[in-house]
Amino acid sequence: MKPWLVALATPALLAACNPTVKIQAPDKPIEINLNVHIDQEVRIKVDNELNTAFKDHPELFGPAGEQASGKPAQ
């Protein structure tokens, strides 16, 4: 091969092999939905409050309250 052709082809080949990485901000803001965590926390609090109510006043809730309080159902 001719040396001048190699001299011209080498930079062109090396330039073609360089990867291009573009960093660009997204058009829309990133949205993270945390409703699942809040929903679970509310359910746990309500569940704990119901268990306390069952134990404190089993007569108000019938058989379900008696079972939660540990007393045998009649």
Distance bins in CASP14 RR format, pairs under 12 A and 6 or more apart:
PFRMAT RR
TARGET T0000
AUTHOR 0000-0000-0000
RMODE 2
METHOD distances of the structure
MODEL  1
1 7 0 0 0 0 0 1 0 0 0 0 0
1 8 0 0 0 0 0 1 0 0 0 0 0
1 9 0 0 0 0 1 0 0 0 0 0 0
1 10 0 0 0 0 0 1 0 0 0 0 0
2 8 0 0 0 0 1 0 0 0 0 0 0
2 9 0 0 0 0 0 1 0 0 0 0 0
3 9 0 0 0 0 0 1 0 0 0 0 0
3 10 0 0 0 0 0 1 0 0 0 0 0
4 10 0 0 0 0 0 1 0 0 0 0 0
5 12 0 0 0 0 0 1 0 0 0 0 0
5 13 0 0 0 0 0 1 0 0 0 0 0
6 12 0 0 0 0 0 1 0 0 0 0 0
6 13 0 0 0 0 1 0 0 0 0 0 0
7 13 0 0 0 0 0 1 0 0 0 0 0
8 14 0 0 0 0 0 1 0 0 0 0 0
8 15 0 0 0 0 0 1 0 0 0 0 0
9 15 0 0 0 0 0 1 0 0 0 0 0
9 16 0 0 0 0 0 1 0 0 0 0 0
10 16 0 0 0 0 0 1 0 0 0 0 0
10 17 0 0 0 0 0 1 0 0 0 0 0
11 17 0 0 0 0 0 1 0 0 0 0 0
11 18 0 0 0 0 0 1 0 0 0 0 0
12 18 0 0 0 0 0 1 0 0 0 0 0
33 39 0 0 0 0 0 1 0 0 0 0 0
34 40 0 0 0 0 0 1 0 0 0 0 0
34 41 0 0 0 0 0 1 0 0 0 0 0
35 41 0 0 0 0 0 1 0 0 0 0 0
35 42 0 0 0 0 0 1 0 0 0 0 0
36 42 0 0 0 0 0 1 0 0 0 0 0
36 43 0 0 0 0 0 1 0 0 0 0 0
37 43 0 0 0 0 0 1 0 0 0 0 0
37 44 0 0 0 0 0 1 0 0 0 0 0
38 44 0 0 0 0 0 1 0 0 0 0 0
38 45 0 0 0 0 0 1 0 0 0 0 0
39 45 0 0 0 0 0 1 0 0 0 0 0
39 46 0 0 0 0 0 1 0 0 0 0 0
40 46 0 0 0 0 0 1 0 0 0 0 0
40 47 0 0 0 0 0 1 0 0 0 0 0
41 47 0 0 0 0 0 1 0 0 0 0 0
41 48 0 0 0 0 0 1 0 0 0 0 0
42 48 0 0 0 0 0 1 0 0 0 0 0
42 49 0 0 0 0 0 1 0 0 0 0 0
43 49 0 0 0 0 0 1 0 0 0 0 0
43 50 0 0 0 0 0 1 0 0 0 0 0
44 50 0 0 0 0 0 1 0 0 0 0 0
44 51 0 0 0 0 0 1 0 0 0 0 0
45 51 0 0 0 0 0 1 0 0 0 0 0
45 52 0 0 0 0 0 1 0 0 0 0 0
46 52 0 0 0 0 0 1 0 0 0 0 0
46 53 0 0 0 0 0 1 0 0 0 0 0
47 53 0 0 0 0 0 1 0 0 0 0 0
47 54 0 0 0 0 0 1 0 0 0 0 0
47 68 0 0 0 0 0 1 0 0 0 0 0
48 54 0 0 0 0 0 1 0 0 0 0 0
48 55 0 0 0 0 0 1 0 0 0 0 0
48 68 0 0 0 0 0 1 0 0 0 0 0
49 55 0 0 0 0 0 1 0 0 0 0 0
49 56 0 0 0 0 0 1 0 0 0 0 0
50 56 0 0 0 0 0 1 0 0 0 0 0
50 57 0 0 0 0 0 1 0 0 0 0 0
50 60 0 0 0 0 0 1 0 0 0 0 0
50 61 0 0 0 0 1 0 0 0 0 0 0
50 64 0 0 0 0 1 0 0 0 0 0 0
50 65 0 0 0 0 1 0 0 0 0 0 0
50 68 0 0 0 0 1 0 0 0 0 0 0
51 57 0 0 0 0 0 1 0 0 0 0 0
51 58 0 0 0 0 0 1 0 0 0 0 0
51 61 0 0 0 0 0 1 0 0 0 0 0
51 64 0 0 0 0 0 1 0 0 0 0 0
51 65 0 0 0 0 1 0 0 0 0 0 0
51 67 0 0 0 0 0 1 0 0 0 0 0
51 68 1 0 0 1 0 0 0 0 0 0 0
51 69 0 0 0 0 1 0 0 0 0 0 0
51 70 0 0 0 0 0 1 0 0 0 0 0
52 58 0 0 0 0 0 1 0 0 0 0 0
52 61 0 0 0 0 0 1 0 0 0 0 0
52 65 0 0 0 0 0 1 0 0 0 0 0
52 68 0 0 0 0 1 0 0 0 0 0 0
52 69 0 0 0 0 0 1 0 0 0 0 0
53 59 0 0 0 0 0 1 0 0 0 0 0
53 60 1 0 0 1 0 0 0 0 0 0 0
53 61 1 0 0 1 0 0 0 0 0 0 0
53 64 0 0 0 0 0 1 0 0 0 0 0
53 65 0 0 0 0 1 0 0 0 0 0 0
53 68 0 0 0 0 1 0 0 0 0 0 0
53 69 0 0 0 0 0 1 0 0 0 0 0
54 60 0 0 0 0 1 0 0 0 0 0 0
54 61 1 0 1 0 0 0 0 0 0 0 0
54 62 0 0 0 0 1 0 0 0 0 0 0
54 63 0 0 0 0 0 1 0 0 0 0 0
54 64 1 0 0 1 0 0 0 0 0 0 0
54 65 1 0 1 0 0 0 0 0 0 0 0
54 66 0 0 0 0 1 0 0 0 0 0 0
54 67 0 0 0 0 1 0 0 0 0 0 0
54 68 1 1 0 0 0 0 0 0 0 0 0
54 69 1 0 1 0 0 0 0 0 0 0 0
54 70 0 0 0 0 1 0 0 0 0 0 0
54 71 0 0 0 0 0 1 0 0 0 0 0
55 61 0 0 0 0 0 1 0 0 0 0 0
55 64 0 0 0 0 0 1 0 0 0 0 0
55 65 0 0 0 0 1 0 0 0 0 0 0
55 66 0 0 0 0 0 1 0 0 0 0 0
55 67 0 0 0 0 0 1 0 0 0 0 0
55 68 1 0 0 1 0 0 0 0 0 0 0
55 69 1 0 1 0 0 0 0 0 0 0 0
55 70 0 0 0 0 1 0 0 0 0 0 0
55 71 0 0 0 0 1 0 0 0 0 0 0
56 65 0 0 0 0 1 0 0 0 0 0 0
56 68 0 0 0 0 0 1 0 0 0 0 0
56 69 0 0 0 0 1 0 0 0 0 0 0
57 64 0 0 0 0 0 1 0 0 0 0 0
57 65 0 0 0 0 1 0 0 0 0 0 0
57 66 0 0 0 0 0 1 0 0 0 0 0
57 68 0 0 0 0 0 1 0 0 0 0 0
57 69 0 0 0 0 1 0 0 0 0 0 0
57 71 0 0 0 0 0 1 0 0 0 0 0
58 64 0 0 0 0 1 0 0 0 0 0 0
58 65 1 0 1 0 0 0 0 0 0 0 0
58 66 1 0 1 0 0 0 0 0 0 0 0
58 67 0 0 0 0 1 0 0 0 0 0 0
58 68 1 0 0 1 0 0 0 0 0 0 0
58 69 1 0 1 0 0 0 0 0 0 0 0
58 70 0 0 0 0 1 0 0 0 0 0 0
58 71 1 0 0 1 0 0 0 0 0 0 0
58 72 0 0 0 0 0 1 0 0 0 0 0
58 73 0 0 0 0 1 0 0 0 0 0 0
58 74 0 0 0 0 0 1 0 0 0 0 0
59 65 0 0 0 0 1 0 0 0 0 0 0
59 66 0 0 0 0 1 0 0 0 0 0 0
59 69 0 0 0 0 1 0 0 0 0 0 0
59 71 0 0 0 0 1 0 0 0 0 0 0
59 74 0 0 0 0 0 1 0 0 0 0 0
60 66 0 0 0 0 0 1 0 0 0 0 0
60 68 0 0 0 0 0 1 0 0 0 0 0
60 69 0 0 0 0 0 1 0 0 0 0 0
61 67 0 0 0 0 1 0 0 0 0 0 0
61 68 1 0 0 1 0 0 0 0 0 0 0
61 69 0 0 0 0 1 0 0 0 0 0 0
61 71 0 0 0 0 0 1 0 0 0 0 0
61 73 0 0 0 0 0 1 0 0 0 0 0
62 68 0 0 0 0 1 0 0 0 0 0 0
62 69 0 0 0 0 0 1 0 0 0 0 0
62 71 0 0 0 0 0 1 0 0 0 0 0
62 73 0 0 0 0 1 0 0 0 0 0 0
62 74 0 0 0 0 1 0 0 0 0 0 0
63 69 0 0 0 0 0 1 0 0 0 0 0
63 70 0 0 0 0 0 1 0 0 0 0 0
63 71 0 0 0 0 0 1 0 0 0 0 0
63 72 0 0 0 0 0 1 0 0 0 0 0
63 73 1 0 1 0 0 0 0 0 0 0 0
63 74 0 0 0 0 1 0 0 0 0 0 0
64 70 0 0 0 0 0 1 0 0 0 0 0
64 71 0 0 0 0 0 1 0 0 0 0 0
64 73 0 0 0 0 1 0 0 0 0 0 0
65 71 0 0 0 0 1 0 0 0 0 0 0
65 72 0 0 0 0 0 1 0 0 0 0 0
65 73 0 0 0 0 1 0 0 0 0 0 0
65 74 0 0 0 0 0 1 0 0 0 0 0
66 72 1 0 0 1 0 0 0 0 0 0 0
66 73 1 0 1 0 0 0 0 0 0 0 0
66 74 1 0 0 1 0 0 0 0 0 0 0
67 73 1 0 0 1 0 0 0 0 0 0 0
67 74 0 0 0 0 0 1 0 0 0 0 0
END
